[in-house]
């Protein structure tokens, strides 16, 4: 197994620039399966940079899908619940798609590119959280703001079913190792997330409770009040019925995921939480 990175170096990982390195790296490694998690995911940035978003999220996927297709190699591609409009979530795997913003449209177009590969799985995830020192990581923002006694402004009306990255990584390995699921004719769209449909505000409150932080630091705003450049699906989220049926995965409650993640954050953060 070979892991790659673009911007955040980690021991044991190989630097990989999706824009130009794909065919050469794949030819050198000759993988038995490819998991493609790379994307431009800053939703508001994407809204204001459509051409760049389409190139990075769609154009750069094409050579990977083409190589996998020509070599008969399974391709697992991470997508998002933002392919839905958020009118009636959480969504099943075959629910009609209707993205509201540039990011969602780019991921849906990438799903269509990946579908050209006979052996593929589109794996949709949402609101991914785990240890991470980046403000795009909502859990990191929650922890640092609450730890430092700073106000944390969160939308009260954006609902989703968060995905725990550590759990996702373990389950993706299981998916790849269960080669039968990547055979021709297997279900090619799967959803992977916690089962709890929660708002960002509820997520932040659960974090505050575990940290012993003051919940009054959490300031609620409606999405309309936040004036974000990109429209958001308000009631999004994913149902995982097909994933559970195929892999026999037990329900993952959000509380269980947070109980696993936050102690590790305490050990890794420079300051004691």
N, C-alpha and C positions, 0 to 999 in steps of 0.2 A: 504494500500500500504506500503510495506517494502522495503527500499533501503539498499544496502550493499556496503562495500568498502573493499579493500585489503590493500592498502598502505597509502592512504590519508584520514585520519579520518575527518569526518564531523559530527556536531551535528545531532542527530536523525537517523544516519545510523548505521547499525550493521556490525561488522567486519566479513568477510567471506573469507575463504581460499578455492578457487575452487578445489584445489588439493585433499582435504580430507573431506571437510565439506558438500559437495553437498547433498547426500541422507539424512543425519541427519537434516540439516536445512530445506530442502524441506518437509520432513515428519512433522517437528514441525510447520512450517508455513502453510502448505497445501494451497498454492496460487491458485488462479483461472486462473492465467497466469504468465508466466516467461519471462522476458526480459534479455537476456544474452549479455552484452556488453564487458565483460572481454576478454582481449587478450594481447599477447606480440606483440607490434606494432612497435618497433624500427627496421626499415627495415634493416639497416646495421648490427645491432647486430644479428638479425635473420639469416642473410646470413652466419655469422661466427659461429652460434650455432644452427645447423639444428636439432639435436636430442632434445635439450631443447625446441626449437620452436614447433616441432611436438607434444611433450608431452603437452605443455601448451595450444597450440592453437587447437589441435585435441583431444588428449587423455583425457584432462580434460573436454571436451565438452560432451564426451560419456555418463557419468553417469547422467548428466542433461537431455540430450535427452532421455535416457532410462527411467528416472523417469517420465518425461512428457508424454512419449508414453504410459507407463503402467497405468498412472492415467488419461489419456484423457485430459491433460492440454495443452493449446496452448503455443508454444514456439516461441518467436521472437528473432532472432539471427542477430547481427550486423556483416556484412561482408564489403567488400571493392571493389573499382574499380581496385585494383591490381590483381584481378583474370583475367583481360584482358591484352593484350600485348601492348596496347597503339599505335597501328598502325592506327586506324581509329575511335577514340573516337569523341564525347561522345557516349556511348553505351546504347542500349535498354536492357530491362530486359532479353530477350531471345537470346542475341548475343552470339556467341561461345566464350568460355573461353580459355585463353592460358596464364597463369601466367609466368612471366619472372624470378621471384626470389623465394627464400625459403618462405618468408612471404606470398606472393600471393598463392603459392602452398598449404601452411598450411591452409589458409582461405578457399580455394576451397575444400580441403579435409574435413574441418569442415562443410561446406555447405552440403556435402554429408552425413555426420553423422546426421546433423539436419534433413535432408530429411527423415530419418527413422521414425521421429515423424509424425503421420498422420495429426496433427493440428500444422502446423508451418508456419512461414514466415521468409525468408531470406531477411534482409533489408540491402542493400548495401549503403555505404556512402563513402565520400572521403574528404581528406584534412580538417578534422574537426577543427573548430576554435571556441574560446570563451574566456572568462576570465580564466586565469590559470597561475600559477607561476612556469612553467616548461619549460625548453628549448626545449622540444619536441613539445610544442605548438608554431607553426610558428607565430601566431599573437603576442604572448608574446615576442618572439625574435625580431620581427619587432618593437614593441613598445619600448622595453627597449633599443635597439640599437639606434633607431632614437631619442629617448628622451635624451640619453646620448651623442649624437653627434658622435657615433661610426659607422664605416663602416659596412654595412650589405651586405654580399655576398649571392646572390640568383641565382638559375638556371634560365636562360632566356627561356629555351626550354621545360620545364615540364609544361604541361597544364592539368587542371582539373576543376571540377565544385565544389567549396568548399561547405562544409556542416556546417551550423551554429548550434552549439550544443543546444542552448536554444530553437530554433525552432524545432530541431529534437526531443528533449524531449517532447515538447508539442504535436507534431504530433504523436509520438509513443504512448502516452497516448490515443489520439483519436483513433488510430488504435486498441489498445487493447479493448477500450470501445465499439468500433463498432464490437461486437462479430461475426457478420455475416462474416466479412472478414477473420476470423480464423476458419471458419467451413470447414469441409471436402469439397474438390473440389474448394475452393477459390484459386485465384492466389497466388502462394507461393514464388514468387520473386518480390521484389519491390525495387525501387531506390529512394533515398531521398537526395536532394542537392539543392543548388542554381542553377538557370538556366544558369548563366554566365560561359562560358568557358574561363578561364584566366590562364596566366602563374603566377608562383610565383613572378616574377618581377612586373607584373601588380598589383597583390594583394598588394605587398609592397608599390608601388606608391600610391595606393588608401589610404592606411593607412597613409603614409607620408602627403598626401594632407589634411587629416582630423586633423592631429596633428600640422599642420603648420611647419613640419620638412623639412629640406633641402633634396630634392630628389637626390642630387648629392652623398649623403651618400650611396645610393643603388648601389652596384657594381654587374654587370651582368657577369655570367660565363655560358658557355655551360655545359651540364651534363658531357660530355666527359672530360672537363677541371677539373671538381671537383673530378674525380677519386674515386667515391663512391664505396664501396665494392659490393653493390647490384645493378644490372641493374634496371633502372626505365622505366615504360611505359611512353613514352613522350607525346603522345596525348591520354590521358585517359578521365576521366569524365563520367558522367551518364546522361541519359535522364530519366525524371520522368513521362512519359506519363501514365503509369498504376496507379501510386500513385495518380496523379491528377484526373484520371477518377473515381477511387474508393472512394476517400475521398473528392473530390471537393475542393482540396487545390489550392489556387491561386498561381500564379507564385511568387517566392521569389527572387527578385533581390539581388545580392551581396551587392550593395550600401546600400540598405535598411537594410540588416543584419548588416553591419558595423556601420551604423548610430545608430542602437539600441545598439550595443555591446560596442563601444568605450566610450560613456559617462559613462557607468557603470564601465569600467576599470579605468577611471579618479577618480571615487569616491573611488575605492577599493585599488588602488596602494598607497604605502606609500608616494611616491613623486608625486608632481603635474606634470601632463603631459602638 
